[in-house]
Amino acid sequence: MTAEPYSHIAVLGGGAWGTALAVAAHAAGRATSLWAREDDVVAAITRDHENKRFLPGVALPPALSATGDLEKAVQADALLLTAPAQVLHDFARMLAPLIAPGTPLVICAKGIEKNTGRLVHEMVTDALPDAVCAILSGPSFAREVALGQPTAVTIAAQSDVAARLQASLSAPFFRPYASDDVMGVALGGAAKNVYAIACGVVEGMGLGENARAALLARSFAELARLGEALGAKRETLMGLSGLGDLVLTATSKSSRNFSFGVSLGQGKSLAELDAPGHPLAEGVATAPALVKRAKDLKIELPIAEAMADLLTGELLLSEALTRLMSRRLKSE
């Protein structure tokens, strides 16, 4: 028996990913509204049916409504939160007095809070202890989703909520798979950004396909090791929101984190790459937080540790490969 979909979906966040998710929800047959804090984004979507700032050149459905009124926007059956990981906790606290009890909050961001090491669901449940929390994650570039290109993701929540969200967001080009492993989905979405930067560094340094393949495989081994310690299911990490997202993000030049790593490997400085106007590479903030979380559990993540030290300037680019290649020999 198919679960009953939620009738009205509100996407909170008018960036590229929020806009793409609103397109998918609309294509799934849901009444869909999009909240954006930027007045020009609301105006362009309303007037021109295009998010000219964050998703230029993509025609949006005329029936897709946009608003800058957050209190109005949250009057929906389920909310998709696209606020970046580093501001997600504060955004969730802002929602606390506005949302009706029992409204599902679907976290669509990926990352780890840099000062606390909390994953995205831990931030939201801290801010909203009684919230019905879910996570949507997987190998998905916003532009491809908005253009209606085939995409599959994972939605993790308690089983009844996951099933209803799956039914709500299933469109001809957008296929959600349900899971109850919130921890595994949150971890996979966060860690892959760090390893994507590492693979980009290898590409930028011109170290070859052998090196990148080895690094990708060992990156997944690190992810699996930390996931086991945190209680994530191995099949989750082997799936869309783990290995699938890692492969996409760590091999495509459309990935902000991979492209950031390429530039780093080509010798660009952190100051240059952090300049205004450059797209956010979430893995920069995630790397030290991921390492801290692992060290608290006495888990070694040599690749993530090298990236964290490289990104803080404690390790020179020329020394990073030497550190990894000179580690103690052991069985795979």
Buried (B, 14 or more C-beta within 10 A) or exposed (E): EEBEBBEBBBBBBBBBBBBBBBBBBBBBEBBBBBBBEBEEBBBBBEEEBBBBBBBEEBEBEEEBBBBBEBEEBBBBBBBBBBBBBBEBBEBBBEBEEBBEEEBBBBBBBBBBBBEBBBBBBBBBBBBBEEBBBBBBBBBBBBBBBBBBEEBBBBBBBEEEBBBBBBBBBBBEBBBBBBBBBBBBBBBBBBBBBBBBBBBBBBBBBEBEEEBBEBBBEBBBEBBBBBBBBBEBBEEBBBBBBBBBBBBBBBBBEEBBBBBBBBBBBBEEEBEEBEEEEEEBBBBBBBBBBBBBBBEEEEBBBEBBBBBBBBBEEEBEBEEBBEBBEEEEEEEE
